[in-house]
Amino acid sequence: MHRHEREIIGVDDRVSVSRAIPLGIQHMMSMFGSTVLVPVLTGLDPNVAIMCSGIGTICYLLVTRNKIPSYLGSSFAFISPIVIIGATRGLNAALSGVVVAGLVFLAVAGIIKLVGTGWLDRLLPPVLVASVMVVIGVGLSATAAKMAFQTTAADGTTVFYGLGAIIAAVTLFAAVIFSSMGGLIGTVPVLLAIILGYLVSLACGLVDFQPVIDAAWIGLPTFQHPVWDWGAIALIGPVALVVVIEHIGHLLAVGEIVGKDYRPMLPRSLAGDGISTVISGFLGGPPTTTYAENIGVMSVTRVYSTQVFWYAAGFALLVGGFCPKLAALIRSIPSPVMGGVSLLLFGLIASNGLRMFVTNKVDFGINRNLMIASVVIILGVGMETSGISIPIGQYALPGMATSTLVGIIMNLVLPMPPAEKAADGSEDSEASTMPEE
């Protein structure tokens, strides 16, 4: 069955338990590597992070009234400040900053609730939103490529990994082939590709089972609790403002993929992320954010049901909170396997950005549109793939946030053609009458 003929499972649709279970596991597996990496780099407990991603996603679904299909995992934006505070003041102090970051999310959500979301139409026109979607997808390409093709040598240098590249290629092409098939296989291509890549890795002797053998079947993770520290709060809390920009970009990307306008629900979406982050901070986990990996899964499978995200969250809560052996088993998946599927998932996000240019009939004959798209894409992708961020005092502005801010400024400053200006005025008028959620 061709892709365009495949069934679309909508946001409010329900599937049988037998289908929901593998679909939920697929989403959990897709977020797992990145969600675990953040606590590993910061010194927090990985199992707590997995558990908090499940709890946070459940909170998000409740706050958004089961209308937005998104998964919340560990945020990379907070790694540096948490490491700094952890080394100087301790991780318990850093957790107070995590809690306050969640409160910043809630404060921003409240402000947007008061002023409305009509301003989004003016600040974020289709040409800018589509460009940001391309940046989100292509900007992550370096991460996927490094997982697929590189490894660390004995002397600590990074080198090309031939066997890993082969396994990544097998996993990637398996995902592509499975996604083109019908029935259940076509809805869980990422999960099946990961399983196949894992089996190939196992045959090649790349899987280390010792941590799985050592882990207990049942056990609670190591919880930590915040110790209030104003220095940690001042350093970590404001980073949430940067993540708000990322959150808006992800929300608009989800809306484009599922065919819904989620802008009126932005306050609820931010509030859900804020509550999730506060809970994570109190339990000893990192701040959370919506995940591009799971947006990519929805794009390839065309399964948008929020029911599936309940299953994914439930599995994460179970694995991270109560079954260390399962968590260790999933962590034993070699990086090239996840790199292979990530190449597809991140590419699909970028492709949906390109599709948005077409569906919104963005006219690149208009110099204004051409300039905005060119600068945003090259600036964002260049910074993200090079690992460059702009230092602002003790903070760092990543590529996606930088390119989005530059795009917003260009959109406000560059003169608008008369015909487009008239259309923009009518859209703002219509948006202002849109009921708030």
C-alpha angles and dihedrals in degrees: 000000000000119000094247090056095052119114117261114219105206130219094262096038122110129217131197119273090248089060097036093057097060091038090053093046088051091057092045092051092048094056097037102088097049094041091054095044095064096058091041090057095043100041097248123132111274093208090055089052091052092047092047091050088058094046091044094051090050090051090048093052091049094048093047089048092241092294104113120063104214138132123217120216138159115309118233093201092078099050098098098046092045091050091049094049092041091056096046107028105014135258093274089062090047089055090062087060090050091054092049090048087059090050089052088056089052092048092051090047090053093050092049089048089056098045096037129227100269089105089067090071090057098041098039112039119176094265091057096042091050091048091051090051089054089050092050092053102036092037089064092050093093091056092051093045093050091051091048102043111021140067137173116259125218091264091054097255122130114244139175112273110212098185090045090052090053092050091047090051092050090050093046096049091044089056091048093049094044091048090057092056127088134236123029093335091061092055097049103038094132094053093047092047091051090050092049092046090049092052091049090049090049091053089050092051096245097126118093106208097177095092088050092051092047095049120094122241094228127027145120122250123245107271123205128191131212123261109202111247122167093205091056091045092051092050102040105029099066092053085079088074089064091048090052088066090050090047093054091049092051092046092053090046091053090048092052092049097047095037098243134120105236097171093102088055095054094107091054092045093052091044091053090052090047095052090047092052093048091052091046091051092052092050098045102262132126125260114280134226139173112279128237090201091065092045086057091050090055090049095053097041100035088219108134102162115136087212088074091055090055088058092046091050092047092052091048091050090050097044097043099037106038114010115056092173093061090046090052091048092055092045088055090070105114118244095242090062092055090041091057095054091040091059087061098040096049091043090055092055089054091046090054088054089054090048089053090059088057100041092048091045094232105194110222088184084079107084092214093062092044093053095047094049094044097050097041095048098044095041094046098042093043093052095042097048092043094047091238121153131173113246113226107181105297092346135078127215110215125218099261093051092044094050091046092052091047089049091051091051092048091048091053097042105039113086115254121227112250095246092048091045091056092048090048091054092052092048092051090050091051093045092052091059093049110116115247119235 
